[in-house]
Amino acid sequence: MPGGWSDPGRVAEYLSRGIPNREIAETLLLDALPASVDRFLDLGCGDGRLLSLVRSRHPDARGLGVDSSEPMLSRAEARFTDQQQSVELCNHDLSRPLTDNDVVAANAPFEAIVSALAIHHLTDERKRTLLAEAHELLFPGGMFVNLDLVCSASQVLHERFRQAIGRPEDDPSDRLAPLCDQLGWMRDAGFAEIDCRFKWLEMALMTGRRAPSGALPPRSTA
Ligand SMILES: C[S@@+](CC[C@H](N)C(=O)[O-])C[C@H]1O[C@@H](n2cnc3c(N)ncnc32)[C@H](O)[C@@H]1O
């Protein structure tokens, strides 16, 4: 396994790897977006794959992608050289608060915040605070849509997933959390309409809506 996301070798290896069922999950991710998207934020945007997909569904939307990997951001810059009015990229370490980032603040609020295969690299505590920040950065009625890796139900299923995605060994930077916990953290962050709209082994599509003004989500009983 090559090094971290600042390693161009690791980035190239990831981008060359096929992930089964990814296109199905991404289509469902796009289906979960609001009918109208003017501005959206992509957390851990990588080479801009998801920014591009969202804009294919919402061609007039302006996307902001944040990531801490320079090799990934370089790939994304190359992808969007002719779309600089519509796509902005920003180096941001997601372990730090989004609210500290002036570019994020200048673009907020968003109709949608999306993420794919990135948030599982953060500690559970940071996942929870990030969810709360994402909730506050959305317009009332806006959607948070996160396609990410979650804990497998067993070691056997974990091995099956790893083999299916062509990874010879575990990624030491993965910090997988159970799906149920993550849906609960979304509820704690204030999201309503929390759902898992797709799950295949370790890959899950988690969605939640910031309640429209005046409509409060049910209070947590946990
Ligand atoms: C598996 S890639 C996914 C990239 C892209 N979202 C996609 O769907 O292909 C994980 C991405 O998360 C980014 N990432 C991991 N930890 C991060 C952190 N602490 N802050 C910002 N980005 C991070 C990596 O740089 C990488 O681009």
The ligand as an SDF file (V2000), in Angstrom:
LIG
                    3D

 27 29  0  0  0  0  0  0  0  0999 V2000
  -10.8790    7.6530   -1.6720 C   0  0  0  0  0  0  0  0  0  0  0  0
  -10.5530    9.3040   -2.1240 S   0  0  0  0  0  0  0  0  0  0  0  0
  -12.1460    9.8400   -2.7480 C   0  0  0  0  0  0  0  0  0  0  0  0
  -12.0210   11.0040   -3.6830 C   0  0  0  0  0  0  0  0  0  0  0  0
  -13.3230   11.4280   -4.3770 C   0  0  0  0  0  0  0  0  0  0  0  0
  -14.2940   11.9600   -3.4330 N   0  0  0  0  0  0  0  0  0  0  0  0
  -13.9310   10.2840   -5.1570 C   0  0  0  0  0  0  0  0  0  0  0  0
  -15.1220   10.0140   -5.0060 O   0  0  0  0  0  0  0  0  0  0  0  0
  -13.2160    9.6760   -5.9530 O   0  0  0  0  0  0  0  0  0  0  0  0
  -10.4930   10.0570   -0.5250 C   0  0  0  0  0  0  0  0  0  0  0  0
  -10.2370   11.5550   -0.6090 C   0  0  0  0  0  0  0  0  0  0  0  0
  -10.3600   12.0940    0.7090 O   0  0  0  0  0  0  0  0  0  0  0  0
   -9.3260   13.0410    0.8800 C   0  0  0  0  0  0  0  0  0  0  0  0
   -9.0510   13.1770    2.3020 N   0  0  0  0  0  0  0  0  0  0  0  0
   -8.7090   12.2050    3.1860 C   0  0  0  0  0  0  0  0  0  0  0  0
   -8.5080   12.7380    4.4100 N   0  0  0  0  0  0  0  0  0  0  0  0
   -8.7300   14.0690    4.2860 C   0  0  0  0  0  0  0  0  0  0  0  0
   -8.6750   15.1740    5.1820 C   0  0  0  0  0  0  0  0  0  0  0  0
   -8.3560   15.0160    6.4850 N   0  0  0  0  0  0  0  0  0  0  0  0
   -8.9550   16.4060    4.7140 N   0  0  0  0  0  0  0  0  0  0  0  0
   -9.2850   16.5930    3.4140 C   0  0  0  0  0  0  0  0  0  0  0  0
   -9.3490   15.6040    2.5110 N   0  0  0  0  0  0  0  0  0  0  0  0
   -9.0700   14.3540    2.9470 C   0  0  0  0  0  0  0  0  0  0  0  0
   -8.1450   12.4650    0.1300 C   0  0  0  0  0  0  0  0  0  0  0  0
   -7.1800   13.4410   -0.1520 O   0  0  0  0  0  0  0  0  0  0  0  0
   -8.8330   11.9120   -1.1010 C   0  0  0  0  0  0  0  0  0  0  0  0
   -8.9130   12.8580   -2.1340 O   0  0  0  0  0  0  0  0  0  0  0  0
  1  2  1  0
  2  3  1  0
  2 10  1  0
  3  4  1  0
  4  5  1  0
  5  6  1  0
  5  7  1  0
  7  8  2  0
  7  9  1  0
 10 11  1  0
 11 12  1  0
 11 26  1  0
 12 13  1  0
 13 14  1  0
 13 24  1  0
 14 15  1  0
 14 23  1  0
 15 16  2  0
 16 17  1  0
 17 18  1  0
 17 23  2  0
 18 19  1  0
 18 20  2  0
 20 21  1  0
 21 22  2  0
 22 23  1  0
 24 25  1  0
 24 26  1  0
 26 27  1  0
M  CHG  2   2   1   9  -1
M  END
$$$$
